Amino acid sequence: MKRSTIKDVAKTAEVNISTVSRVINGSPAISPATRTRVLQAIKELGYTPDSAARTMVTKRTHAFALLVPNLADPNVSVIASGTEARAREANYVMFLAGHNTNAVGETSGSFYSEHRVDGLMLMSPRYFPEVDLGLPKATLEEAPVDNYHGGTLAAAHLQSFGHQDVAFVGGLSESPHTRERLAGLSSNGFLKIVSLLGDWSAECGFTRTQQVLDHHPRVTAIFAASDAVALGVLNALHSRGHTVPGEFSVLGFDDLTAAKYYWPPLTTVKQPLKAVGAAAFDILLARIEKRKEPTRRPLPVELIVRGSTGFAKRRDKP
């Protein structure tokens, strides 16, 4: 079957080719009636624009890359799904790639520097070398979550169960997410906080919890910087014969899909990861199109109470 062309669309809609092109590219200088007629013709003919020709005319690929430091991070798939869904609405294609740098922070970046994408989205500027590739950039940290409020929710929840000594475990020291969550937890003057930072992994949660057990005997509750960290926390507690929530209460941050299947099911602060990805794309698209960026407001969080938190009890095991 012969593929329909833009000339066929123009003839069917009784407009000129330039009008069809403006409709395809979202130009506002087209009347609603004409736009409807052109879109109907496109649908009837099954016309799809030639992406290569479109790129030559617009100088845009309608593609962008989301670079992440670790494709195995359980948050990445959720964030990426939100980003990709919003990008699809804007007729953009997303490339997802793990981004690694060497010891001096260099990268070839040839795929990106050759402008096969219109822009780059980064998890954080910390994971990107200071190299100007001539492309618009945005980071997920520019789509803020109300981490501070999440910390205050955790603090109020633990205080309601009578906990006084709390450990904050995991999270990168240089990350604003870590700092804000810890600040929110510490804002409650009733709690005594000990912080043992590290990274966002279950391994970190395991090793830091061992340190809590060995050196901080008064702690009865642990607030993990992420749900992945909380998994390591629970493992460490169980491996030493401690009960949750009998001797320890444990909270996470994220509300990963798997959190409800932890043992016990994890109490956690839910953050809207899909909304983070969508909001970050909106910022990137504004920079690509050189227009005013959307107003940034912290995205809301909520406390999801499950079985890993309970009333504080005296610890009988070392």
N, C-alpha and C positions, 0 to 999 in steps of 0.2 A: 504494500500500500504506500502510495506517495505521501511523503511527509508534508504537512501544511506549512506554508511560509507566512511571513508577516504581510506579504502582498495579498495573500488569500484572505487574511483577517481584515485587512483594510477594505478589500472589495466587498466582503460579506457585510461589514458594518457600515459601508458607504461613507468612509472617511479616508483621509490620506495616511500614508505610512508613518509620517512623523507624529500624528495623533495617536496611533497605536503604540508607538515607542514611548510617548509620554505617559500613557496609561500604564504600560508595563513597568515604567520606572517610578510610578507613584507621584507624578507631577500634579500639584494642586490646581494648575491652570487648565483644567478640563471640567466641563459641566457634568453634573451628575448623570444626566440623560445620555450624554455621549459615552461617558465611562461605562455605564450599564450596557449600552449597545456593543461596545468593544469587548467587554468581558464575556458577554453572551456569545459573541462570535468566536472568541478564543475557546470557550467551553464546547461549542458545537463542532468546531474543527479539530479539537484536541491539540491545539497549537502549544508548543513549548518553545520559549526563546532559545536561540543559539547562545549558550553561555560564553563561548569564546568570542563571538562577535560583540556580545554585550560588554564584555570586559574591555575590548578594544575601544569601544565608544565611551564608556563611563569611566574607564581607568580604575575600575574596582572589580574585585573577584567575588564579592559577596561571600567571603569566607574569612574565618578568624581561627586562631589557635588558642586553646586553653592549655597552659603549661603547668604541670604539677610536679612537685619533687618526688612523689611516691604514688605510683598507680595502685598500690596495694592498700592505701589509706581508705578505710571504709566510708569516710565522709565524701571522698572524691566522686563516687558514682552518684550520690544523691545531689551534690552541688551541680555536677555536670548535667544531670537530667533537667534540673531547673534552668540552667543556662541554655541548653539545647532547645528546650521548649520555647523559651522567649525568642531565641535566635530564629527559629523556624517561622514565627509570626512575622519577623522582619525579612523573611526570605534569605536568611544567612545560613551557611553551612559551617559546622564546628569541627575542627580537628582537635583531638585530645591526645596529648603526648606527655610522657615523663620527661622532665627537664633536669639533666645532671650537668654539673660544672666540675672542672678539675680543681686542683689545689689553689690555682691562682685566679679562679673565677672566670675562665675563658670558655667560650663556646663557638662552634663554627657558625651556627645560625644561618647557614646558607639558604635553607628552605624559606626562612622568614625574610632575610635580607634581600632576596630576589623578588620580594613583593608578590609571592604567590598567595598571600593572605592580606587582608586589609588592616588587621590589627592583632594585638596580642592581649590575652587575659592571663594574669598571673595569680597564683595563690597568695603570694606576698613578694614585695620587692627584695626581701632577703634571699629569695631563691632565684634571683635573676642577676646576671653580671651587669655591671654598669657600662653597657655597650649600646650606643645609639644605632638602632637598625633603621631609623627613619620611618617607624611605624607607630601609630597611636597605641597606647597601652593603658590598661586599667588593672587594678588588683582587687581581689575579693575583700581585702581589708577596707576598701573604700565603700563597701556596702555593709555598714556596721550592724552588729547585733548588740542588743542591750546586755552585754556581759556583766556589767556592774549590778544590774537588777537581778540577774541570775544568781550572782553571789549572795545578794541580800535574801533572796528566796530560800536558798540553801541554809543560810544562817538562821533565819526565822524558823524553818522546819526543824533543824537540829535543836534549837533552844526549846521548842515546844515539847520535845521529848526529854528535856532535862540534861542534855549534853553541855559540858563546859569546856573540855579540852578537845580540840579538833585539829586534825592534820590536813593540810592542803598538799596534794601529791601530784607530781607531773606537770607538764606544760613547759614550753621553752621560756627561759627568763627574759629573752628579748622580744617575746610576742606580746602585743597589746592585749590579746585575748586572755593570756595568762594573768597579766597585771590587773586587768579590769575585774576578772572573776575573783582573784585573791583580794582585791580592794573591797569588793562588795561583801565578801565573807567577813573581812576584818572590820567592816563598818559597824558591826554589831558589837557594842562595847561589853556585852556579857560573855562572849566567847574568848578563850585563850587559843591563839592560833600558832601552830608551828608549820612552816612551809618547807617542803623538800621537792624542788623543781627538777626538771630533767628534759623529757620530751613528751610526745603524744602516744607512746607505745604501751602495749600490755607489759612488755619487759620492764619498762620504767616503773610501772605501777607495782610490779612484783618486787623489784629490788628496793624501791623506796619504802614499801610497806614493811619489808624485813627490817629496815633501819628504824622505822617507827616502833616496831615491836621490841627491838633491842635497846633503844635509847630514850623512848618517850612513853614510859609506863602509864602515865595518867590519861593518855589519849583514848577516847571511847568512840570517836567518829572520824571517818576519813572522807573528805570531799575530793574526788578525782577530777583532774582538769578536763578529762574527756571520758566517754564511755569505754574507749579502748583501754585507757589507763585503768579504769575501774575493773575491767576483766582481770588484769594482773593483780590488782588489790585483793579481789575476792579469792583468787588462786592462792596468794601468799597467806591469807588468813586461814583458809581451809587447810593448807599444807602444814600449818603450825597447830592445828587442832582447835582453832577459835571458831565460835559460832556467829553467824550473821542472820538476824540482827540481835542475837542474844547478848554477845559481848561487844560487838562492834556494829555501828551503823555505817553504811556506805552509800554515797551519792555519786552520780556521774554528771556529765554535761554533754548533751547532743540529742539523746533519745534516738539512737540507731534502731533500725528494725529489729536487730537481734537483742536489744536490751531487755525486752519482755521475756526472753528465753534464758537469760542468765539465771544462775541459782545462788541465792534467791533472785526473783525478778527485780531488776534494778530501778530504784528511785533515781530520777535524773531530771535535769533542767533541759527542757526541749527547746532547741533553737530551729528556726525555719530555714534549713539549709537550701531547699529549692528556691526560696525567695531571695536568698543571698546571691545565688547564681544568676537569677533573673535580673536583680537590681544591678549587679556588676556589669552585665551585658548592656543594660540601658546606658550606663556611664560610658562604656567603650563605644557604643554606637554613636552617641552624641559627639564624641571626639573624632570618630571617623568622618562623620558628616559635618563637623565643624559648626555645631550649633550649641545652644545653651544646655548645660548638663542638668539632669533632674535633681531636685532637692533631696538631700540625704538626711534621713531620719533613722535613728536606731530601730532595727526590727525587733518586735516583741518576743519575749521568751515566756515559758510557763513551767511550773513545777509539775512533774508527773510522779505521783506517789505510788510506789509498789511495795514489794516485800522486803527490801534490803535495809530499811530504817525502822527503828523502834526505840523504846525507852532505854535510857542509859542505865547500865548495871555495872557493878564492881567487877573488875577483871580478876579471875582466880588463877589464870594460867600465865606463865611468864612469856 
